[in-house]
C-alpha cells in the first residue's frame, strides 16, 4: 500500500516538474469534473421537475374528481326535493304531460339567471308509453337506482343526475337534473388554471343541428372544441396540440408546449362510452404558476452549482 502511494507521489512530482504537462493534466481533470457535475445537476433537476409535473397531474385529477363529486351532490339534492313534490307525483301518476312541462318551465326560468343556463331539469313519465326514453333513463327504470355521469344530449353536453320516482314499489317517473360540463371552467379559472373540454367527433351527430353547426372546430384527428365557450386565447393554445400529444394525455401522461403545461382525463358517459377529453393545465408564462416556480428553482440550482464549480477551479489554479 505504501509503495503504491509512493509511486503516485513520484508521478505527481514528475508532472509538477513539467509545468505544461501539469497544467494540461489539471485542466483535463477539471474539465471532466465540470462536464460530469453539470450533467448530474441537469439530470437531477430534470428528474425533480418530472416529479413535480407528475405530482401536479395527480392534483389536477383529484381536483376534477372533487368538483364532479360536488356537482353530483348538488344535483342529487335538487332531484330529491323535486321527487317529494306532491304535484309532480300526482302528474306522473296521471301521465299529465302538460303539468309536468309547466313545472319544468317554472323551475328552469327561476334558475336561468343564477346558473347562466347551465342547470336544467326534466321530468320523465315512466307510465307514458308514447315517450321515447334514452338508454340511461331505461336503465334507471330497470334498476330503480340513481345514475350520475356525463352525457351528450341533443342540446349540449351535461353532467346528468337521474333519480327514479317510486310509488308502490314501481317506478312512475324519473327526475333528471342536468348541469353543463362547461360549468367546471369557473372553478379552474378562480385558480388561474385552464380547463378545456374536447368532444369526441363520433358524438357530434347526437347534438341537434343548431347546437353543432358552426360551433365545433377540429382538434387533432378525433376531437372537437366549442368555439362559443372558449375565448380566442384558449383556442390558440390548441393549435400546438397534435395527435401524438393527445395520445400522451389519453395514456395518463402530461405534455409541455411552448405555451402550456397540460394533462387530462378521458370522459366516459353513463353507458361507459368515451365522449371526450378534459384537458387541464396552466400557462407556462403565468407568474406564480407551479410551472414558473419549477423552472426558476431548476435554473437557480444549476446557477449556484456552476458558481461553486467555477470557484473551485479558480482555487485550484
PyMOL commands that set and color helices and strands:
alter all, ss='L'
color gray80, all
select helices_A, chain A and resi 2-17+19-83+86-93+97-112+135-143+181-190+201-206+209-211+232-240+243-250+290-316
alter helices_A, ss='H'
color red, helices_A
select strands_A, chain A and resi 119-125+147-153+156-167+170-180+194-200+216-219+223-226+255-256+260-268+274-283
alter strands_A, ss='S'
color yellow, strands_A
deselect
rebuild
show_as cartoon
